[in-house]
């Protein structure tokens, strides 16, 4: 019971999961795969109108063609539009459940309809990958009821082959229940581990990998944004004098100060030992003002034994990667100037060497 409760209470984050799919090079075209699934479902509906075991005439034929048309349109929307919100995704799940049930129930031969119920596993796979355990459980209950109806129809049909119907039921139990439950639990654990791997365990900020994933979603919309590189001055002396345990305290304190100065939706990350990166969709003047506030917080708490050097670059001038390089170079210029300094990388419009402005 405890294991079941742990599974039930485990959080599911649709926004994070969909964002992860969009950011990963291997997964970002999942929308094309889903659109293709819809088109294949439409093809099945059309094929069903051309066989006596399906829906060759009457109202069932009309329904099959309507389902084929709607699935074709939904497939096009998956391919052409942005990834849907969680509510729209739930509506998509509802459409899948109802349309699949209608398609199975309108088949004239119950011994064709029963094994075709295996197609419901596609719905379960989508729910397991993106949605919560609660929605997955609702899907499983719905599938169990639908398979029960199809099984009863098969065994009560004239001249029914009960043994074959039972064989189909065993197969469906494996395909629709046993395997999906294990897959859903496995994906849940992978989702948790993947989310954990994006964050630095010491500070709670994103790590370098987490920064890359966040920029994959955020970076394409860097319309008004700055990239800042923040480095602790004389941090090695802090470790040498007070020990690494105190150094960890300083790093956590630094992360807290950065997070307070640049709250979400800004992206904050620890990318090295004592180096941090901030990506914020704010004007350069506001970034400078917040950098001053951050510097002042270190000066006010001199017990940390360190200050910060900050480099700032404007992302739209050159894209995120180049802006990060410019901000990093500006940060090193700040350190060369004695530390506790902010350097601003000037916007560059040619390949000529760039100047930096700075202030203490």
N, C-alpha and C positions, 0 to 999 in steps of 0.2 A: 504493500500500500504506500509505503514511503517513496519508493521508486516511482510509482504512478503519480503521486502528488508532485514530486520534483519535476517530472516531465510536464505535467499540467501547468505548473506555476512558472515554468521557464519562460522568460520574456521573448517575444518575437517582434522584430523591428522591420516592418515592411520598407520604410524609407531607407534604412541602411542597406538592406538586401538589394533593393532595386538600384541604389546608388553604386553598390559594389559591382553589380552586373554591368552597369554602364561604364565603369572605370576600367574594368579588366579587359585586356585586348582579346582574350579568348571568349569572353562571355558577353561582350557589349552588343553582339548581333543576335542575342537571344530573341529579340523582337522579330527578327526575320524568321527564326525557327518557329515561333508561335504563329506568325502569319501563315507559314507553310502548313502547319498543323490544321489551321482553319480551312485552308484550301483543300487539303486532303479529306477533311470531314465533308466538305461540300461535294467532293468527287464521290464519296461513299453514298451520300444521299441521292445523287443523280444515278449512280449505278443501281441503287435499290429500286428505281422506277422502271428498270428494264429487265426485271426478273420476276417470275411468278411467286417466288418466295418472299419478295419484298413488298413494294406498294405500286403495282403496275398501273392501277387506274383508280378513279374515284377521288374522294376527299383526301385519302392518304397520299396519293400522288401529288396533289396540290401542296399539301403540307411539306412533303419531301423537297419539292422544288423551292418553296419559301425558305426552308432551312438551308438549302444549298445557296440561295441568293444571299441570305443574311450572313452566313459564314464567310462567303466570298468578300463581302463588304468589310466585315470585321477583320479579316486577314489583311486587307489593303490598309486599314487604319493602323494595324499593328506595325506594318512596315513603314508607312509614311509619317506617322505622327510620333510625338515624343512618348516616352514611357508613361503609362497612366498613373494617376494617383491611386491611393489605396482603395478609396470608395469605388472608383471606376473599375479597378481590378476585381473587387468583390462582385460588381455587376456582371463582369465577364464570367466569373465563376458561376454565378446564378444562371446565366445564359447557357453555359456548358451543361450544367446539371439538368435543366429543364429540356433543352433541345435534344440532348442525348437520350433522355428518358422517352421523349415523344417519338424519336426515330426508332428506338427499340420496340416500343409498344405497338407501333403501327405495322411492323413486319408481320406478314400473314402466316409464316411458318415459325412456330415457337422453338423448333429445334435449330433454326437459323438465328433467331433472336437471342437465345440463351448464350451461346459461345461468343456472339458479337458484343455481349456486355463487357468483355475484356477491354473494349475501347475506353471504358470508364476509368481505366488506370491512367490514361493521359491526363484527365481532370485531376486525379489524385496527385500525380507528379507535380503539376503546376502549383497546387495548393501547398504541398509539402515543401516546395522550394521557396515560396514567397510569403505564405500566410501562417497564421497561428495554429497551435494545436487544437483550439476550439473549433475553428472552421474545418480543419482536417477531420476531427471527430464527427462533426455534422455531416461531412461528405461521406464518411464511412457508414454512418447510420442510414443515410439516403440510399447508398449503393446496396447495402444489405437488404433494405426493404424492396428495392427494385429487382434485385436478383431473386429474392423470394417469390415475387409475383411472376417473374418469367419462368422460374422453376416449376411452380404450381401449374402454370399454363402448359408447360411441356409434358409433365407427367399425367395430366388429365386429358390430354389431346387423344382423339380416337387412334387406336393402334400405337400408343406411345411406347417408345423404347426406354423403360425406366432406368435400366442399367446405364445407357448412354447419357441420360439426363443427369444421373448421379455422378458420372465421370466428368461431365461438364462442370457440375457444381464443385467438385474437388479442385479442378483446374482453376476455376474462378476464385476459390478461397485462397489458393496460392498466389494468383496474379493480383487480386484486388485487395486482399487483406493482410496476409502474412508478409509478403515482400514490401508493400507500401509502408506498413507500420515500422519495420526495421529501417527502411530508407529514410522516413521522416525523422526518426530519432537520430540517425547518423548525420543527416543534414543539419539538424538542430545543434548537435555538438560541433560540427565543422563551422557553422555560422558563429557560434560562441568563440571558438578558438581563433577564427579569422578576425573577428572584431577585436579580440584581445591582442593579437599580433600587430595591430596597427597603432598601439599606444605604448608609451614608455612606462614601465611599471614603477619607476622611482617617482616621477613627477606627475603622471597622469595625462601629460600632453601627448599629442601624436608623436610617433617616431618618424624616421625618414620615409619608411614605407607608407605610413599613414598619411604623411604629407603628400606623397605622390598620388595616393588614391583620392584624397580630398581635392587636389588640384585637377584631377581627371574630370571631376564634376564641376568644380568651382572655377577652374582656370579658363574655361571657354567663355566665361562671362566677366572677365576682368575689364569692365568698361571704365570704372574709376577705382583704381586700386593701387596700393603700394606694397612693396615687399621690403621687410626689415630683417636684418641679421643682427642679433644681439649676442655679445660675448662678454663673459665675466672677466674683469681685469684682475691679474695677480691671483687667480684661483689656485694655482699650484702651491703658492705660499700658504694659502689657507689650509690645504690638505697637509702640507709638511708641518705646519705649526700646531694645528688643532686635531689632525687626524681625519681619516676618510669619513668617519661617522658624522663629524661636524660638517664636512664638505657636502655630504648628502643632504643635511638639513639646509644648507645654503642653496643647493640646487632646487629643493622643493619650495623654499621661500621665494626664489627667483621665479619659478614657474607660476606660483600663486600671484606674484606681482604682475607678471606679464599677462596672465589670464584676466586679472582685474582691470588692467589698462586696455586690453583688447578682447572684450567679451565676444561670444558668438553673435553674428555669424562669421566673425574673423576666425582665421585658422591659426592656431598656435602649435608649434612643434619643437621638440628638442632633437636636433639633428646631429649632435656630437657631444663630447664630454661636458663642456660648459658653453656650448653654442646653441642658440635658439633662433627660430625663424617665425616671423609673423606675416601673414597675408591678410590685408584688411581692405575692404571696399570703402575707403574714405579718401577725402582730399588730402594732398600732401601737407597743407597747412595744419590740418587736424592731426595728422600722423606726427608732425614735429611737436605739437603741443602735448600729445600723449607721451612722446619720447621724453620730453622734459619732465613730465610727471613721474615717469618711471625712474629716471635718473635721480630725481629728488627723493624718491622713496628709499633708494640705496644710501644716499648721503645722510638721510635722517636716521637710518639704522646702521650706524657706523660699526656696530658690533659684528656685522657680517664680515668685515675685513676686506671688502671688495667693492668695486664700482662696475659700471657697464660701459662698453663701447658699442655704438649703434651705427649701422650703415643703412641708408634708406634709398630705394630706387623706385621709379614710377613704372609699373608693369606694362601699361598699354604702349609705352614708347618702344618696347622691344620684346614683349612676350614674357611669360613667367620665368623660363629658364635663364634667359639673358638678364632679366631684372634681378634674379637671385645672384648671378655672378657679379653684377654691378654693385648690388648691396653688400655682398661679401667683400669685394675689393674696397668699398667705402668704409666698411667696418675695420679692415686692417689699416687703412689710412688713419682712422680715429685712434687706433691703438698706438700707431707710430707717433701720433701727436701727443702721446702721454696718457691716453685713456680718459675715461669719464667724459667722452666727447661723442657728439653725433655728427656724422658726415652725410651729406646728401649728394648722391650721384647726379650730376647735371644731365638733362635730357640730351641724347646724342643723335645727331642727324647725319653723321658721316662716319667714316672709319678713323677720323683724326682722334688723337688722345683726348680724353674728357677731363674736365676740371671738376672739383668738388667744392661745395660750400660746407662750412662747418661752424659749430658753435659749442660752447661749453655750458 
